[in-house]
Amino acid sequence: MNGQKLEEEKIKIQASDLDLPLCLQILNDAILHFKEGNKRCSEILKCIQRWAPFKDLIKAMQVMLSRPLLVLTIAEALTDQSEVKQEAPGGTASHASAESESDPQTSQSPSDIRIEDEAPDSVTSQDWLTQLYKELEKQRLSLPERLNEDELRRFYRVSNGDFTSLLSSIKKTIQWRETYRILSEEELETWSSLVFWHGYDNNQRPCLIVRLGLAFLKLPSHERPCFAQAIISQVEHGVLHLLNPENSELTVLVDCEGLSPLRIPMQMLRSCSSVLQDHFPNRLGCLFIIRQRKLEHAPS
């Protein structure tokens, strides 16, 4: 991804009939951040190259890092759902093929490749599923309706075929679902300015917007655990109602505007990350963190 690509996406949005102010604002910030970061990196690399042992290493890194790292752009991550639905299938295919021709290695996200590689084992082998049902019955544990066979296969892929690990993670999730309260759609409305769904990305993944910076400027400390609960509840809602049959993953965009680097809520982020990793396996397709302020050093 380079600055020219971001500029092209900005021109596309401005030329369209869609009103996407959030996309334009994020693109402008991303372009500015890219230019500033590029300038700083260039100055640092020039300084390091003065030392002979690092000269060849820097040249190799510049070649490697100049390649596109992501097919999905920020603008595509916030494409309006109506735009995705109106786009002809042929147009989508041609866009994807053009990108794969420019860089075949980046035509799929790592998570997409991982799931496709592992899928055959989960489809052809059913022994683990029968064994799991028997073991849960022996321990008098009932699977909640939410943990259907598709969801169990996701846990199986994450366990890498280790049945002991699979059983432990399923039991942990059963216990978590018995005690954790998922907010209703009506309750989530009160959090709609801070965490909400916004269309689909280019891979047909629903996009969850988390306004982390605004939340920690606006919310008193005793309400912040409820904000984490709202994030998890929105993920649950998205998995149940928004996922596309062609792609069962989601994209998360975390907006850190206004949040000081010294006040990043690490405890809350670790808590959310742990819940998503343990109880929503292989659901996160892509994560963007934007408008994160750099740490300024005071002059000595």
Secondary structure, 3 states (H helix, E strand, C coil): CCHHHHHHHHHHHHHCCCCCHHHHHHHHHHHHHHHHHHHHHHHHHHHHCCCHHHHHHHHHHHHHHCCCCCCCCHHHHCCCHHHHHHCCHHHHHHHHHHHHHHCHHHCCCHHHHHHHHHHHHHHHCCHHHHHHHHHHHHCCCCCCCCCCHHHHHHHHHHCCCCHHHHHHHHHHHHHHHHHCCCCCHHHHHCCCCCEEEEEECCCCCEEEEECHHHHHHHCCHHHHHHHHHHHHHHHHHHHHHCCECCECCEEEEEECCCCCHHHCCHHHHHHHHHHHHHHCCCCEEEEEEECCCCCCCCCC
